[in-house]
Amino acid sequence: MSRGQSTAPFGKLTEELRIGIDELTRDSLTALAFAADKPLAEYIREVLHLHLHVHGHAAVLRSRMAP
């Protein structure tokens, strides 16, 4: 898989995050990244960004609207 020509949407990638995951999760993420034609790290970054900035933002908005 080749690197895309685009830059990171939130700036330079200067931070690292090391986490432990089980083998099945790693295999599943690897398969999804392959299907998306992206390197594993890039795919995981996109999933995290979506979760934090789309789903997370929606949850914050919902909590602000609650009585």
N, C-alpha and C positions, 0 to 999 in steps of 0.2 A: 504494500500500500504506500502511496506517495503522499507527501505533505501537501496540503492545500496552499494556495497562494495568499489566502486571506490572513489578516492579523487577528489576534485575540480581541473579541468584542469589548472586553473590559480592561484592556491595556496589557502591559507586559506580564508574562507569567513568571513572577519572581518568587512565589511561595510554593512550597511542597507540602503535601499531606500524605502521610503514610498510615495506612489502615490495614488491619487484618480482616480477611474474608475467607469464607469456606471455598472449597474447590468447585462445588456446583455453581456458586454465585460467580466465581471467576470464569468458569466455562461458559455460563450463560451470557455474561457481559462480553466475552470474547466473540461469541457467535453473533450477538447483536451488532457489535462494532464491525465485524466482517461483513455482515449483511448491509450495513450502512456505508461500507467502503471507507472506513476511517480507522486510524490507529486507536488502540484501546484507550490510551490516556485522553485523547481528544474526545472520544465518544463519552467517556465518564465525565469529563469537564462539561460537555453539553448537557448531559442528564442532570448534573448538579446545578448548573445555571438555570435550566428550566424549572427544576424543583424550587429553587430559592427565589428566583425572580419572577416566575409566573405563578406557580402554585402558592408559594409563600406570600407573595404580594396580594393575591386574591384572598388568602386567609386573613391577612392584616386588614384588608378593606372590609371583609365580612364582620370582623370583630369590632371595628369602629362603627358599623351600622347597627349592631345589636343594642337593644334597649338597656 
